[in-house]
């Protein structure tokens, strides 16, 4: 049976589509090669995407360099895992040291929006205790700030993205969320029913930075099940959807397919710009009074090392000799299981039901009785063999 409104075709206009309601049309601002801008930001992902919006809104001249493409949700994204592999940074990256580690394809994003394009949008807060792990548990180090110092920024971002979730989140610093919870899907229902039988508290419907109701020029989630492959609807928050369009509207210059290769210095040791390789393989240069490097834990030190020069033989910003060291890869416990009934695990946000009843450390607990998880949830991630 053919689609109700005819066969699907790519848009014929020259605009960039970010969901069905948001479009960015030419012309977009482009600073001339001879102009010196106030800021050049390398990497327009989770951090760089917010920074470029804030700086453009403040009236600064700012250029953003992004190694990957400027994604178009209608032309570039598909409802297919295999067809979405270009969202990830697939260039080979291997960390050194005594135990070299080849980083996986899901390590970071490549393209405007960076990893926020394919993240799961799971947005729980840290607990106050997370900032005092040495004082309370005798491990690691206490943070130089407290949870209460960061709380206003949690609240700011939860409104800005915005975050949908339960009206009452009982753990840590109990709080609510700006948008109501999502409907409970089959995978969350399994967790809630199981925990209820065991007397374990749960919450459902978030917290996730996925709209449960429309917001501005973004529609609500339609539960199509491809949150990790780029949200074609625009309901999931990513800086590509939430911040970059506003940055462009305020005069920012975002240059996609622009791989930064070197930060250059003046004779007095201050930065004066960034060299980069454009889509055609040509070397270009952005003149800037200040440079912000926001290329995540791998590309940031890589660029600083590649910018070594007289007076900075070991790379820029490396007087301590620790640049690129002490990288800690993210690890997590994953338990997969089969259920006799049909779960339809794709019909919900990736993580929308959870419990933090075992989050806090209990120094007096028997290790055999203590949960190894601080937070657990059922998710619709799956392995190719399952």
PyMOL commands that set and color helices and strands:
alter all, ss='L'
color gray80, all
select helices_A, chain A and resi 46-57+82-87+105-107+114-117+128-137+147-161+186-198+227-229+239-242+244-249+296-306+367-369
alter helices_A, ss='H'
color red, helices_A
select strands_A, chain A and resi 16-17+23-24+36-42+62-65+94-95+101-102+203-204+253-255+259-265+271-277+283-293+351-355+376-379
alter strands_A, ss='S'
color yellow, strands_A
deselect
rebuild
show_as cartoon
